[in-house]
């Protein structure tokens, strides 16, 4: 599985909760949310494009940083 890093403009626990909700809908995804640094690390077989579009469903500004 590839580990991807995203910047997500999260400001509170509600924001990170929204990220959790959208990512849990995907199959075989592990993720960590770093709220203070506004980063989301996703380990998945999904493409970065699919993950980016999924994270954008939160309504937050999302930027793909790269694979780790």
Secondary structure as GFF3:
##gff-version 3
##sequence-region A 1 68
A	DSSP	beta_strand	2	8	.	.	.	ID=ss1
A	DSSP	alpha_helix	13	24	.	.	.	ID=ss2
A	DSSP	beta_strand	30	34	.	.	.	ID=ss3
A	DSSP	beta_strand	39	44	.	.	.	ID=ss4
A	DSSP	alpha_helix	48	56	.	.	.	ID=ss5
A	DSSP	beta_strand	62	67	.	.	.	ID=ss6
###
